[in-house]
Amino acid sequence: MEMFELRYFLAVAQIENVNKASESMHVSPGSLSKAISRLEEELQTPLFFKSGRGIRLTPEGELLKKKATQILQLEEDARLELRGKEAGSLNIYISSEEILQSYFGTGLIESIEKLFPQARIQFLIRSDEKAIEQVINGEAHFAFITSEAPLELESKVVSKVEFKTTVSKHHPLWKKYTSNKSIPVEELLKYSFVTPDSAVLGKITKSDSIDGWRDDKFPRKIKYKVSGLKLMEILIRDGTALAYLPDYFINSTDLQILKVSGCPYSCHQTVRLICKDPSSLSWLSKLWQAI
């Protein structure tokens, strides 16, 4: 069992697709398949089974995925500890919703590059639940989450977030109320909103809506549902729709915040960075202390 075989296996196991794994590893699909076949022959057990047109890990494959992750992390850690920055590249995996990586990932990148300039960083776009699962299973070193951190993981608060009603200067409400006036919630509800169709804004705990607005108390006219933040931003910017978004997102754009009166409810989030037992790897411990 060679290290490169475990790397090849892990690349395929993470996305369960040989062709896509070959692109990310810059090796041929045949080389990946041969490495997996050698592992299956040595271990005397199948690691994948066919599922429709794709492949899925067998229970034995799932076990090897966890063990291979641990082995490769320990190999990288030993190389870094013995040879320092000259040891070569370090692969660091960060998991979370895209919006959290976009606005909080840069600070983590800066810390990584100061300590490990040769590190390769891969961002994994996952929901809160999946990101937590990946950290627990060792498939990601870090994750940004907006839910509570499990007790078995280390966590640090990155930001306290408040959601705000968002508008552009092209919208009739902005022209009427400007930034110095508050708009009655009853009038606000006459206008169209855009919302995401999935939890791309992170975990919402005190509301049934996907973006934290209390539609059970103040039902909106949700005319647009989108799967991406870019389209949502375009619809707001051209004055087509309003939205209820995290303050950090609004502050990074040229969008405006509407002051709303008559609505006693608000949505808050706590963004956390989580990690599993930083002391298990020397480089991870050093980085965790520096963050």
C-alpha positions in Angstrom: 0.0 0.0 0.0 1.7 3.2 -1.2 1.0 6.8 -0.2 0.2 7.8 -3.8 -2.3 4.9 -4.0 -4.1 6.3 -1.0 -4.1 9.8 -2.5 -5.6 8.5 -5.7 -8.2 6.5 -3.8 -9.1 9.4 -1.6 -9.5 11.7 -4.6 -12.0 9.3 -6.2 -13.7 8.6 -2.8 -14.4 12.3 -2.1 -16.4 12.9 -5.2 -17.2 9.2 -6.3 -16.2 10.0 -9.9 -13.0 8.7 -11.6 -13.0 11.2 -14.4 -13.6 14.3 -12.2 -11.0 13.0 -9.8 -8.5 12.6 -12.6 -8.9 16.2 -13.6 -8.3 17.4 -10.0 -5.3 15.2 -9.6 -3.9 15.8 -13.1 -3.5 12.1 -13.8 -5.3 9.8 -16.2 -8.4 7.9 -15.2 -6.6 4.7 -16.0 -3.9 5.5 -13.4 -6.6 6.1 -10.7 -8.4 2.9 -11.6 -5.2 0.8 -11.5 -4.3 2.2 -8.1 -7.8 1.4 -6.7 -7.6 -2.1 -8.2 -4.2 -2.7 -6.5 -5.7 -1.6 -3.2 -8.7 -3.8 -3.6 -6.4 -6.8 -4.4 -4.1 -6.1 -1.5 -7.0 -5.6 1.0 -9.0 -8.5 -0.5 -12.2 -6.4 -0.6 -14.1 -4.2 -3.1 -13.9 -0.5 -2.3 -16.6 0.8 -4.7 -19.7 -0.6 -6.3 -21.5 0.6 -9.4 -24.6 2.8 -8.8 -26.4 3.6 -12.0 -23.8 5.4 -14.2 -21.7 6.3 -11.2 -19.9 4.6 -8.4 -20.4 4.5 -4.6 -18.2 3.5 -1.7 -18.7 0.1 -0.1 -18.7 0.0 3.7 -15.1 -1.1 3.5 -14.4 1.8 1.2 -16.0 4.2 3.7 -13.7 2.8 6.4 -10.6 3.1 4.2 -11.6 6.7 3.3 -11.4 7.6 7.0 -8.2 5.7 7.6 -6.5 7.1 4.4 -7.4 10.6 5.5 -5.8 10.1 8.8 -2.7 8.5 7.3 -2.1 11.2 4.7 -2.6 14.0 7.3 -0.1 12.3 9.6 2.4 12.0 6.7 2.0 15.7 5.9 2.4 16.6 9.5 5.5 14.6 10.0 7.1 16.1 6.8 6.3 19.6 7.9 7.5 19.1 11.5 10.8 17.6 10.3 11.6 19.8 7.3 9.6 22.9 8.0 8.4 25.2 5.2 10.8 23.4 2.8 8.8 20.2 3.1 6.6 21.0 0.1 2.9 21.5 -0.2 0.3 21.1 2.5 -3.3 20.4 1.5 -5.8 22.2 3.6 -9.6 21.7 3.2 -12.2 24.3 4.3 -15.9 23.4 4.2 -19.0 25.7 4.4 -21.7 27.4 2.5 -20.3 29.6 -0.3 -21.4 32.9 1.2 -19.4 32.2 4.4 -16.3 31.2 2.5 -16.6 34.3 0.4 -16.7 36.7 3.2 -14.8 35.0 6.1 -12.5 32.7 4.2 -10.0 35.5 3.2 -9.0 36.0 6.8 -8.2 32.3 7.2 -6.3 32.3 4.0 -4.1 35.1 5.2 -3.3 33.2 8.4 -2.5 30.1 6.4 -0.2 31.8 4.0 1.8 33.5 6.7 2.6 30.2 8.3 2.6 27.9 5.3 3.1 29.8 2.1 3.3 26.6 0.1 0.0 25.3 1.3 -2.7 24.4 -1.2 -6.2 25.3 -0.1 -9.4 23.7 -1.3 -12.8 25.1 -0.5 -15.6 22.6 -0.3 -19.1 24.1 -0.8 -21.3 22.3 1.8 -24.3 22.9 4.0 -23.8 23.5 7.8 -24.7 19.8 8.5 -22.4 18.4 5.8 -19.5 20.8 6.8 -19.7 19.6 10.4 -19.8 16.0 9.3 -16.7 16.5 7.1 -14.8 18.0 10.0 -15.8 15.2 12.3 -14.8 12.6 9.7 -11.5 14.3 9.0 -12.5 15.2 5.4 -12.1 18.9 6.1 -9.7 20.6 8.5 -11.9 23.6 9.1 -15.5 24.7 8.5 -17.4 27.9 8.9 -20.8 27.3 10.3 -23.8 29.3 11.6 -25.3 26.5 13.8 -24.1 25.4 17.2 -20.7 23.6 17.2 -20.8 20.0 18.4 -19.1 19.5 21.8 -16.4 17.2 20.3 -15.2 20.0 18.1 -13.1 23.1 18.8 -14.8 26.4 17.8 -14.1 30.1 17.6 -16.6 32.9 17.1 -15.8 34.7 13.9 -18.7 37.2 13.7 -22.1 38.2 15.1 -24.5 38.8 12.2 -27.8 40.6 11.9 -30.1 40.4 8.9 -31.3 43.6 7.3 -33.9 44.5 4.6 -31.9 45.3 1.5 -32.7 47.6 -1.4 -30.9 49.4 -4.2 -31.0 53.1 -5.1 -33.0 52.2 -8.2 -36.0 50.9 -6.1 -39.0 53.2 -5.6 -38.9 52.7 -1.9 -35.3 54.1 -1.6 -36.3 57.1 -3.6 -39.2 57.7 -1.3 -37.7 57.0 2.1 -34.0 57.4 1.6 -31.6 56.3 4.4 -32.8 58.8 6.9 -36.4 57.7 7.1 -38.0 54.4 8.2 -40.6 52.6 6.2 -43.7 51.1 7.8 -43.6 47.4 7.5 -47.2 47.4 6.0 -45.9 49.4 3.0 -42.8 47.3 2.7 -44.9 44.2 2.2 -46.6 45.7 -0.9 -43.3 45.1 -2.8 -41.8 42.0 -4.3 -39.0 40.1 -2.5 -36.4 37.7 -3.7 -35.2 34.8 -1.6 -32.9 31.8 -2.0 -34.4 28.4 -2.7 -32.1 26.7 -0.3 -30.1 27.5 2.9 -27.3 29.3 1.2 -27.3 32.0 3.9 -26.6 29.5 6.6 -28.6 28.0 9.4 -31.8 29.8 10.4 -33.1 28.8 13.8 -35.9 31.0 14.9 -37.9 31.2 11.7 -39.6 28.9 9.2 -38.4 30.9 6.3 -35.2 30.2 4.4 -33.8 33.7 5.0 -35.0 34.4 8.6 -37.8 36.8 7.8 -40.9 36.1 10.0 -43.4 35.4 7.2 -45.7 33.8 9.8 -46.2 37.3 11.3 -45.5 39.6 8.3 -46.1 37.6 5.1 -44.2 38.9 2.1 -44.8 38.8 -1.6 -42.0 36.5 -2.6 -42.0 36.8 -6.4 -38.5 35.4 -7.1 -36.7 32.4 -5.7 -33.1 31.8 -6.9 -30.4 29.2 -6.3 -27.4 31.6 -6.5 -26.4 34.8 -4.7 -25.2 36.5 -7.9 -28.7 36.4 -9.5 -30.2 37.6 -6.2 -27.8 40.5 -6.1 -28.7 41.5 -9.7 -32.4 41.5 -9.0 -31.9 43.7 -6.0 -29.4 46.0 -7.7 -31.7 46.8 -10.7 -34.6 47.7 -8.4 -36.6 44.6 -9.2 -36.9 43.2 -5.7 -36.1 43.6 -2.0 -34.3 41.0 0.1 -33.5 40.1 3.7 -29.8 39.5 3.9 -26.9 39.3 6.4 -25.3 42.7 7.1 -21.8 41.5 6.1 -23.1 40.7 2.6 -24.8 44.1 2.2 -21.8 46.0 3.5 -19.6 44.3 0.8 -21.8 45.6 -2.0 -23.3 49.0 -3.1 -26.7 47.9 -1.8 -28.5 49.9 0.8 -30.3 49.0 4.1 -33.9 50.1 4.6 -35.0 51.1 8.1 -38.3 49.3 8.8 -40.7 50.3 11.6 -43.5 48.3 13.1 -41.7 45.0 12.9 -40.3 43.8 16.3 -38.5 40.8 14.9 -35.0 40.4 13.7 -32.8 37.5 12.6 -29.3 37.0 14.1 -26.5 34.5 13.4 -23.2 33.6 15.0 -20.6 32.6 12.5 -18.1 30.1 13.9 -14.9 28.4 12.7 -14.7 24.8 13.8 -11.8 22.3 13.8 -11.4 18.8 15.2 -8.7 18.4 17.9 -6.1 20.8 16.6 -3.5 19.2 18.9 -3.6 16.0 16.8 -1.4 17.7 14.1 1.4 20.1 14.9 0.8 22.4 11.9 -2.9 22.5 12.7 -2.2 23.4 16.3 0.1 26.2 15.3 -2.5 27.5 12.8 -5.4 27.3 15.2 -3.5 29.3 17.8 -2.6 32.0 15.2 -6.2 32.5 14.1 
